[in-house]
Amino acid sequence: MTIDISRATTDDAAALAACAAVTFPLACPADSRPEDVQQHIATHLSAERFAALAELPGHTMLCIRADGGIAGWSMVVLDQPTDTDVLAALSISPVVELSKFYVHPDHHGRGSASALMAATLELAAASGLPGVWLGVNQENARAIRFYEKHGFGRVGTKRFRLGDRFEDDFILQQALPVRAESAA
Ligand SMILES: CC(C)(COP(=O)(O)OP(=O)(O)OC[C@H]1O[C@@H](n2cnc3c(N)ncnc32)[C@H](O)[C@@H]1OP(=O)(O)O)[C@@H](O)C(=O)NCCC(=O)NCCS
């Protein structure tokens, strides 16, 4: 099966928002308050926000294109972490952050997420930076298993604010292949 993965542009903003509205709740703990989840989607995952992210320096989004829409997306960020828990946990510096990674449930277990991860790690490696890190909710067993089978290892914990509550994340990292040239 050929999977169409390419960089997102401002033209993708509405389709990215539609995909994110379906996939963000899947990453939240079962006891998350629905109003907090919806508030996060409205604030951080709107079409307007995606249009801005598509043009934000140091931020690159990849998307899986399928059936005329977007079936999954990832975002890598070149800004360095400032969270003290993250800084204490990482053994590699400087790092790329794998800030977002979401695949529509219609495509789970079908290889699309692995193809998106391969393209995302290739993009991260093209930065020339020696490592990549991410945060994942400690209750998100499927995502943790997915990340570990794609080379990430647990190095610490941090907290993620959703509404007026804090959720617990694992911090994962992996080394990136050393490149002679930087292409980010
Ligand atoms: C995380 C995600 C991208 C993974 O994509 P996917 O297509 O589901 O991944 P895969 O099927 O290739 O791998 C999932 C693995 O978890 C396993 N798994 C599934 N449910 C599980 C569970 N409840 N507990 C532990 N492992 C589980 C699967 O068996 C598989 O492992 P295997 O290949 O060794 O059998 C996708 O599920 C997703 O988008 N989820 C919702 C959004 C999300 O949580 N994003 C991450 C935010 S940090």
The ligand as a Gaussian input file, in Angstrom:
#p B3LYP/6-31G(d) Opt

LIG

0 1
 C       -0.372000       6.301000      18.735000
 C       -0.762000       5.948000      17.294000
 C       -0.189000       6.976000      16.359000
 C       -0.190000       4.591000      16.940000
 O       -0.651000       4.209000      15.671000
 P       -1.230000       2.722000      15.460000
 O       -1.562000       2.517000      14.051000
 O       -2.313000       2.589000      16.461000
 O        0.077000       1.898000      15.890000
 P        0.432000       0.368000      15.673000
 O       -0.808000      -0.438000      15.511000
 O        1.500000       0.290000      14.632000
 O        1.148000       0.050000      17.064000
 C        0.446000       0.076000      18.268000
 C        1.013000      -0.991000      19.171000
 O        0.359000      -0.894000      20.457000
 C       -0.228000      -2.147000      20.762000
 N       -1.399000      -1.845000      21.554000
 C       -2.646000      -1.562000      21.132000
 N       -3.437000      -1.299000      22.188000
 C       -2.657000      -1.420000      23.287000
 C       -2.888000      -1.275000      24.675000
 N       -4.105000      -0.938000      25.146000
 N       -1.856000      -1.482000      25.527000
 C       -0.617000      -1.788000      25.064000
 N       -0.337000      -1.946000      23.746000
 C       -1.351000      -1.754000      22.879000
 C       -0.499000      -2.806000      19.437000
 O       -0.635000      -4.216000      19.569000
 C        0.751000      -2.413000      18.672000
 O        1.878000      -3.137000      19.094000
 P        2.458000      -4.371000      18.190000
 O        2.776000      -3.794000      16.830000
 O        3.648000      -4.832000      18.944000
 O        1.342000      -5.390000      18.133000
 C       -2.299000       5.925000      17.121000
 O       -2.851000       4.863000      17.893000
 C       -2.953000       7.221000      17.493000
 O       -2.950000       8.154000      16.722000
 N       -3.589000       7.265000      18.674000
 C       -4.371000       8.411000      19.091000
 C       -3.552000       9.670000      19.254000
 C       -2.391000       9.488000      20.201000
 O       -2.517000       8.886000      21.257000
 N       -1.244000      10.068000      19.803000
 C       -0.062000      10.076000      20.619000
 C       -0.037000      11.333000      21.413000
 S        1.469000      11.451000      22.370000

